Amino acid sequence: MDSLTREIRRVCISSSPRPLCTPPLAARRLFSASSSSASSASSTTASPSAQAPTQANYPFATTTLPLPAAPSTTASPSPPPRRDSLLRTLNAHLTSQHPHAEHYSQLFSRRDKRRLLPGSVLTVTSYASAPSASNPSPPTTVFSGVLIALRRRHQGRDTSIRLRNLVGRTGVEQSFKVLSPLIRDIRVVARAETSGPAVVAKDGREGPRRKAPLPAARRAKMYFVRDQPNRLVSVAGIVRAAREREATLAARKGRR
């Protein structure tokens, strides 16, 4: 009877998938089923009948609980759509309300072909105070100078320009916010160019380009003219020539 009992107990222990005394859950080690399948590849090829039908077993310890394999996804989930921030939306709304926003954005853009280069001569007409219902046309001031610096911020909303001129042999600089309500008008007197027009021969072939009448600076900031005032162009002469040209064109239109 004792021998029969020992034989039945031996058969039950060998046929059970887990031992009779199971350690607590904290003492068990967890592992991924995908890693177990790779580690037990040699054992499964040797004995296909020992492979578990539902999940893989850890070959090195019988007290280990295998984790179910993660479901494989063929297509990665698409990222969530990007939402504009409050500051970006507010800047776009305020810029759209300006009457000259599209024109100024082209002039002071970073990559537009019609952008202004450092060294151009501008004339800015600004109000002494902001226009209101009681005073719709406040007094204005006019300042002409060479564009020596341009600063772009907040997608063009906070764009500012700095002009420099010589008044009585004294350097005078003034900074303007392009989209400020105090700015009445920004007029381009002379554009700075990297090269002049091409020389066309009699046979129609283009030769080397001429020197630009107002060459553009090679730097984005022309702060070097503060120490070298001789390199600053004569703004008064350029403005005077532009006014004479405009007067001549107006007189021709009047004759017609």
C-alpha positions as CSV (number, residue, x, y, z in Angstrom):
1,M,0.0,0.0,0.0
2,D,2.8,2.4,0.8
3,S,4.6,1.6,-2.5
4,L,1.4,2.2,-4.5
5,T,0.8,5.6,-2.7
6,R,4.4,6.7,-3.5
7,E,4.0,5.7,-7.2
8,I,0.7,7.6,-7.6
9,R,2.3,10.7,-6.0
10,R,5.3,10.5,-8.3
11,V,3.1,10.3,-11.4
12,C,1.0,13.2,-10.3
13,I,4.0,15.5,-9.6
14,S,5.6,14.6,-12.9
15,S,2.4,15.2,-15.0
16,S,1.3,18.5,-13.3
17,P,2.5,21.7,-15.2
18,R,3.3,23.5,-11.9
19,P,4.7,22.3,-8.6
20,L,2.4,21.6,-5.7
21,C,4.0,24.3,-3.5
22,T,3.8,27.5,-5.5
23,P,5.8,30.5,-4.2
24,P,4.0,33.8,-3.6
25,L,3.3,36.2,-6.4
26,A,5.9,38.7,-5.3
27,A,8.6,36.0,-5.5
28,R,7.7,35.1,-9.1
29,R,9.7,36.5,-12.0
30,L,7.9,37.9,-15.0
31,F,9.1,37.8,-18.6
32,S,7.9,38.5,-22.1
33,A,6.5,35.6,-24.1
34,S,8.3,36.8,-27.2
35,S,11.6,36.5,-25.5
36,S,10.7,33.0,-24.2
37,S,9.9,31.9,-27.7
38,A,13.3,32.9,-29.0
39,S,15.1,31.3,-26.1
40,S,13.2,28.1,-26.3
41,A,13.5,27.7,-30.0
42,S,16.0,25.0,-29.7
43,S,13.9,23.0,-27.3
44,T,10.8,23.3,-29.3
45,T,12.5,22.0,-32.5
46,A,13.8,19.0,-30.6
47,S,10.5,18.1,-29.0
48,P,7.5,19.6,-30.8
49,S,5.0,17.7,-28.6
50,A,6.3,19.6,-25.5
51,Q,5.3,23.0,-26.9
52,A,2.4,24.7,-25.0
53,P,-0.7,25.3,-27.1
54,T,-1.6,28.6,-25.5
55,Q,1.5,30.4,-24.3
56,A,5.2,29.7,-24.1
57,N,6.9,28.4,-21.0
58,Y,10.1,29.7,-19.5
59,P,12.6,26.9,-19.9
60,F,14.9,27.7,-17.0
61,A,12.4,27.9,-14.1
62,T,9.0,26.4,-13.6
63,T,7.8,29.1,-11.1
64,T,7.9,31.9,-13.7
65,L,4.7,33.4,-15.0
66,P,4.9,34.3,-18.8
67,L,3.4,37.6,-20.0
68,P,1.1,37.5,-23.0
69,A,2.7,38.8,-26.2
70,A,1.7,42.3,-27.3
71,P,-0.6,42.5,-30.3
72,S,1.2,43.3,-33.4
73,T,0.0,46.4,-35.3
74,T,0.7,46.7,-39.0
75,A,0.1,50.4,-39.3
76,S,1.5,52.9,-36.7
77,P,-1.2,55.2,-35.3
78,S,-1.2,58.7,-36.8
79,P,0.1,61.5,-34.6
80,P,-2.5,63.8,-33.2
81,P,-3.2,67.0,-35.2
82,R,-1.1,70.0,-34.2
83,R,-3.1,72.8,-32.5
84,D,-2.1,76.4,-32.8
85,S,-1.2,78.2,-29.6
86,L,-3.1,81.1,-28.3
87,L,-0.2,83.5,-29.0
88,R,0.1,82.3,-32.7
89,T,-3.7,82.7,-33.3
90,L,-3.7,86.2,-31.7
91,N,-0.7,87.4,-33.8
92,A,-2.4,86.2,-37.0
93,H,-5.6,87.9,-36.0
94,L,-4.0,91.3,-35.2
95,T,-1.8,91.1,-38.3
96,S,-4.9,90.6,-40.6
97,Q,-6.6,93.7,-39.2
98,H,-3.8,96.0,-40.4
99,P,-4.6,97.7,-43.7
100,H,-1.0,97.3,-45.1
101,A,-0.1,94.0,-43.5
102,E,0.3,92.1,-46.8
103,H,2.4,94.8,-48.4
104,Y,4.7,95.2,-45.3
105,S,5.0,91.4,-45.0
106,Q,6.5,91.2,-48.5
107,L,8.8,94.2,-47.9
108,F,10.2,92.9,-44.6
109,S,10.0,89.2,-45.3
110,R,12.9,86.9,-44.8
111,R,12.7,85.0,-48.2
112,D,10.5,87.0,-50.5
113,K,12.1,88.1,-53.7
114,R,10.7,91.7,-53.3
115,R,12.1,92.1,-49.8
116,L,14.2,95.1,-48.8
117,L,17.9,94.6,-48.3
118,P,20.0,96.5,-45.7
119,G,21.1,99.8,-47.2
120,S,17.8,100.8,-48.7
121,V,16.5,104.3,-48.1
122,L,13.1,104.6,-46.5
123,T,10.8,107.4,-45.4
124,V,8.5,106.8,-42.5
125,T,5.6,109.0,-41.7
126,S,4.4,108.5,-38.1
127,Y,1.7,110.1,-35.9
128,A,2.5,112.1,-32.8
129,S,-0.4,110.4,-31.1
130,A,-2.7,107.6,-31.9
131,P,-5.7,108.6,-34.0
132,S,-9.0,108.6,-32.1
133,A,-12.7,109.6,-32.7
134,S,-12.1,113.0,-31.3
135,N,-8.8,113.6,-33.2
136,P,-8.9,111.5,-36.4
137,S,-5.9,113.3,-38.0
138,P,-3.2,114.1,-35.4
139,P,0.0,115.8,-36.4
140,T,2.7,113.7,-38.2
141,T,6.4,113.6,-38.4
142,V,8.6,112.4,-41.3
143,F,11.9,110.7,-40.9
144,S,14.1,109.4,-43.7
145,G,17.1,107.2,-43.3
146,V,19.1,104.2,-44.3
147,L,17.8,100.8,-43.2
148,I,20.6,99.5,-41.0
149,A,18.7,96.8,-39.0
150,L,15.6,94.7,-39.3
151,R,14.2,92.5,-36.5
152,R,11.4,90.0,-37.1
153,R,9.5,88.5,-34.1
154,H,6.3,86.6,-33.5
155,Q,5.8,85.7,-37.2
156,G,6.0,89.3,-38.4
157,R,3.7,90.8,-35.8
158,D,6.5,92.5,-33.8
159,T,8.7,93.4,-36.8
160,S,10.8,96.6,-36.2
161,I,13.2,98.6,-38.4
162,R,16.0,100.9,-37.5
163,L,16.8,103.9,-39.7
164,R,20.0,106.1,-39.5
165,N,20.6,109.5,-41.0
166,L,23.1,112.3,-40.6
167,V,21.5,115.5,-39.3
168,G,24.0,118.4,-39.0
169,R,27.0,115.9,-39.1
170,T,25.4,114.1,-36.2
171,G,24.2,110.5,-36.5
172,V,20.5,110.1,-35.7
173,E,18.8,106.7,-35.4
174,Q,15.2,105.9,-34.9
175,S,13.4,102.6,-34.5
176,F,9.8,102.0,-35.8
177,K,7.3,99.1,-35.3
178,V,6.1,98.2,-38.7
179,L,2.6,97.3,-37.7
180,S,2.2,99.9,-35.0
181,P,-1.0,102.1,-35.2
182,L,1.3,105.1,-34.9
183,I,2.8,104.4,-38.3
184,R,0.9,106.2,-41.1
185,D,3.0,105.2,-44.1
186,I,6.4,103.5,-45.0
187,R,7.6,104.6,-48.4
188,V,10.6,103.1,-50.2
189,V,12.7,105.9,-51.7
190,A,15.6,103.8,-53.1
191,R,16.1,100.0,-53.0
192,A,19.5,98.5,-52.3
193,E,20.5,95.9,-54.9
194,T,23.2,93.3,-55.0
195,S,23.9,94.0,-58.7
196,G,22.8,96.4,-61.4
197,P,21.2,95.8,-64.7
198,A,22.9,93.6,-67.3
199,V,24.7,95.1,-70.2
200,V,23.1,94.0,-73.5
201,A,25.3,94.0,-76.6
202,K,24.1,94.9,-80.1
203,D,23.7,91.3,-81.0
204,G,21.4,90.7,-78.0
205,R,23.8,88.9,-75.8
206,E,24.0,89.9,-72.1
207,G,27.4,91.0,-70.8
208,P,28.6,91.5,-67.2
209,R,26.2,93.4,-65.0
210,R,26.8,97.0,-64.0
211,K,27.4,98.2,-60.5
212,A,24.3,98.8,-58.5
213,P,23.5,102.5,-58.0
214,L,22.8,101.7,-54.3
215,P,24.7,98.6,-53.3
216,A,23.3,96.4,-50.6
217,A,25.4,95.6,-47.5
218,R,26.8,92.2,-47.1
219,R,25.7,92.1,-43.5
220,A,22.2,91.9,-42.0
221,K,23.0,94.6,-39.5
222,M,24.8,97.7,-40.6
223,Y,26.0,98.8,-37.2
224,F,29.5,99.4,-38.6
225,V,28.3,102.8,-40.1
226,R,28.3,104.2,-36.6
227,D,32.1,104.1,-36.5
228,Q,32.4,104.8,-40.3
229,P,30.1,107.6,-41.2
230,N,31.7,108.0,-44.6
231,R,30.2,104.7,-45.7
232,L,26.7,106.0,-45.1
233,V,25.0,107.2,-48.3
234,S,23.7,110.7,-48.6
235,V,20.1,110.3,-47.6
236,A,19.2,113.9,-48.3
237,G,20.5,113.7,-51.9
238,I,18.6,110.5,-52.6
239,V,15.4,111.9,-51.1
240,R,15.7,115.1,-53.0
241,A,16.3,113.3,-56.3
242,A,13.2,111.1,-55.6
243,R,11.1,114.1,-54.9
244,E,12.2,115.7,-58.1
245,R,11.4,112.6,-60.1
246,E,7.9,112.4,-58.5
247,A,7.3,116.1,-59.4
248,T,8.4,115.5,-63.0
249,L,6.1,112.5,-63.4
250,A,3.2,114.4,-61.8
251,A,3.8,117.3,-64.2
252,R,3.8,115.0,-67.2
253,K,0.5,113.4,-66.1
254,G,-1.0,116.9,-65.7
255,R,-0.1,117.8,-69.3
256,R,-1.8,114.8,-70.6
